[in-house]
């Protein structure tokens, strides 16, 4: 089944896997194993699509973070833990780098846009 996946569908397939994964996102080793391929093969497939696992993982983490901030009242610490960050500070740095807002600022801005 995996050999029949079109190259462009790999990114979408990985994003879907990561979106539906509970808890910390899997390492590239675990992801490759779940697709029954080696890490170099998965890296090569992604490289051919001008991306890499870190980019896909960060995009998915950001989407999940934004959804959690809007749809739940979970603390920043809890969301950070659910996304696999070592602590809230690292999560906040990641989030701010991606959005120019802290998670708290993002949540506040979204609640005022209803």
Residue, then its C-alpha position, 0 to 999 in steps of 0.5 A: x500500500x505504501x509504495x502506491x502513495x504518490x510522492x505529493x501525498x507523503x506530506x499529507x499522510x505524515x501530517x494526518x498521522x501527526x495530527x491524530x497522534x495523542x501525546x508527544x509526536x513520534x520521532x522520525x525513527x518511530x514514524x519511519x518504522x510505522x511506515x515500514x521503511x528506513x529513516x534514510x528512505x523517509x528522509x529522501x522522500x521528504x527531501x524530494x518534496x523540498x521538506x523535512x520531518x522537522x518542518x512537518x512536525x513543527x507545522x503540525x505542532x503549531x496547528x495542534x497548539x493553536x487548536x488547543x489554545x482556542x478550543x480548550x481552557x487547558x493551561x499553557x503547561x498542559x498544552x506544552x506537555x501534550x505536545x511533547x515540549x519539555x516545559x512551558x518555557x520551551x513551548x512559549x519560545x517555539x510558539x512565539x517564534x512561529x506566530x510572533x505572539x505568546x500562547x497567552x496573547x494568541x488565546x486572548x486575541x482569538x477570544x476577542x475575535x468571536 
